[in-house]
Amino acid sequence: MSKQVAVILSGCGVQDGSEIYETTLTLLRLDQLGIGYRCFAPDIDQHDVVDHRSGEAAREERRNVLTESARLARGEISPLDELDAGDFDAVILPGGFGAAKTLSNFAEAGADMVIHDGLIEVMAEFREERKPIGLMCIAPVMVPRLLGPGIAVTIGHDPGVAGAISSMGGLHRSCSVEDIVVDFENRVVTTPAYMLATRIGEAATGIFKLVDRIDEMMDL
């Protein structure tokens, strides 16, 4: 039986959901390594809807996170509350502002953020079972509140976000776009991805390294 990885999404699109390239590159690398995966997303409304052409909020529009995430997963997706860590060997969270607006409220509250209850419950299971956890782009900002203090992560080198991580009890490590930060003790792997990437190839290098390291850690 092949290894199985859960991928948690937060919508579809960098400004209000999961970053599309980050998600696609993650799924591509998992497939290239022969690792099975299943996508999950909370069945809730998005925090907001953004017109990705203009960058402005479509204030009267409402979209469902699970429905929008299904676009990325080609319809093969399940509600987050059906995710059982016992069925998977690891979990990965792509970035995008859905992580900072819907899975958490970091975009509004900064270091005072709260995390979506369903995500806390699911991630606690992976943590307790010591299964590898990967996060990219802005998603690592949730780690101190999601997994606990004292875990080394990266979002690149943005001083404001790095400072917020530190103020919540996290350990931020500066990192280039094409590299990863690994907290071996806590089995957490992070990469900056589009916090720094200027082209898809840059993002791919770091994301592939993250997935490769998750693959290695699943054997330990």
Long-range contacts (C-beta under 8 A, 24 or more apart in sequence): 2-34, 2-35, 2-36, 3-35, 3-36, 3-89, 3-90, 3-215, 3-218, 4-35, 4-36, 4-37, 4-38, 4-87, 4-88, 4-89, 5-30, 5-35, 5-36, 5-37, 5-38, 5-88, 5-89, 5-90, 5-91, 5-92, 5-214, 6-37, 6-38, 6-39, 6-40, 6-83, 6-85, 6-87, 6-88, 6-90, 6-91, 6-92, 7-37, 7-38, 7-39, 7-40, 7-91, 7-92, 7-93, 7-94, 8-39, 8-40, 8-41, 8-80, 8-83, 8-91, 8-92, 8-93, 8-103, 8-119, 8-122, 9-39, 9-40, 9-41, 9-65, 9-69, 9-72, 9-73, 9-77, 9-94, 9-98, 10-41, 10-42, 10-65, 10-69, 10-96, 10-98, 10-99, 10-101, 10-102, 10-103, 11-41, 11-46, 11-63, 11-65, 11-68, 11-69, 11-96, 11-98, 11-102, 12-68, 12-69, 12-71, 12-72, 13-50, 13-52, 13-68, 13-96, 14-52, 14-96, 14-97, 14-194, 15-50, 15-52, 15-55, 15-96, 15-97, 16-46, 16-47, 16-48, 16-49, 16-50, 16-63, 16-96, 16-97, 16-98, 16-101, 16-102, 17-46, 17-65, 17-68, 17-69, 17-96, 17-97, 17-98, 17-102, 18-69, 18-72, 18-94, 18-95, 18-96, 18-98, 18-99, 19-94, 19-95, 19-96, 19-137, 19-193, 19-194, 20-72, 20-96, 21-194, 21-200, 21-203, 22-94, 22-95, 22-96, 22-136, 22-137, 22-193, 22-194, 22-203, 22-207, 23-72, 23-94, 23-96, 24-72, 25-200, 25-203, 25-204, 25-207, 25-208, 26-92, 26-94, 26-136, 26-207, 26-210, 26-211, 29-207, 29-208, 29-211, 29-212, 30-211, 33-211, 33-212, 33-215, 35-211, 35-215, 38-76, 38-77, 38-78, 38-88, 39-69, 39-72, 39-73, 39-76, 39-77, 39-78, 40-77, 40-78, 40-79, 40-80, 40-82, 40-83, 40-122, 41-65, 41-66, 41-68, 41-69, 41-70, 41-77, 41-79, 41-80, 42-66, 42-79, 42-80, 42-81, 42-102, 42-103, 42-116, 42-118, 42-119, 43-79, 43-80, 43-81, 44-102, 44-116, 46-98, 46-101, 46-102, 47-98, 47-101, 47-102, 47-105, 47-107, 48-101, 50-97, 65-98, 65-102, 80-118, 80-119, 80-122, 81-118, 83-122, 84-125, 85-122, 85-125, 85-126, 85-128, 85-129, 85-131, 86-125, 86-129, 88-126, 88-131, 89-131, 89-132, 89-218, 90-126, 90-131, 90-132, 90-133, 90-134, 90-214, 90-217, 90-218, 91-122, 91-123, 91-126, 91-131, 91-132, 91-133, 91-134, 92-133, 92-134, 92-135, 92-136, 92-210, 92-211, 92-214, 93-133, 93-134, 93-135, 93-136, 93-139, 94-136, 94-137, 94-139, 94-193, 95-135, 95-136, 95-137, 95-138, 95-139, 95-193, 95-194, 95-195, 96-137, 96-138, 96-194, 97-138, 99-137, 99-138, 99-139, 99-141, 99-142, 100-138, 100-141, 103-139, 103-142, 104-141, 104-142, 104-145, 106-138, 106-141, 106-142, 106-164, 110-164, 111-164, 111-167, 111-168, 113-141, 113-142, 113-145, 114-145, 115-142, 115-145, 115-146, 119-146, 120-146, 123-147, 127-186, 130-187, 131-187, 131-218, 132-187, 132-188, 132-189, 132-213, 132-214, 132-217, 132-218, 133-187, 133-188, 133-189, 134-188, 134-189, 134-190, 134-210, 134-211, 134-213, 134-214, 135-188, 135-189, 135-190, 136-190, 136-191, 136-192, 136-193, 136-206, 136-207, 136-210, 137-192, 137-193, 137-194, 137-195, 138-195, 139-190, 140-165, 140-190, 141-165, 143-170, 143-188, 143-190, 144-168, 144-169, 144-170, 147-186, 147-188, 148-186, 150-186, 151-183, 151-186, 151-188, 152-181, 152-182, 152-183, 152-186, 152-188, 153-181, 153-183, 153-188, 153-190, 154-180, 154-181, 154-190, 154-191, 154-192, 155-190, 155-192, 155-195, 156-192, 156-195, 156-196, 157-196, 158-195, 161-195, 176-206, 177-202, 177-203, 177-205, 177-206, 178-202, 178-205, 178-206, 178-209, 179-206, 179-209, 180-206, 180-209, 180-210, 180-213, 182-213, 187-217, 189-213, 189-214, 189-217
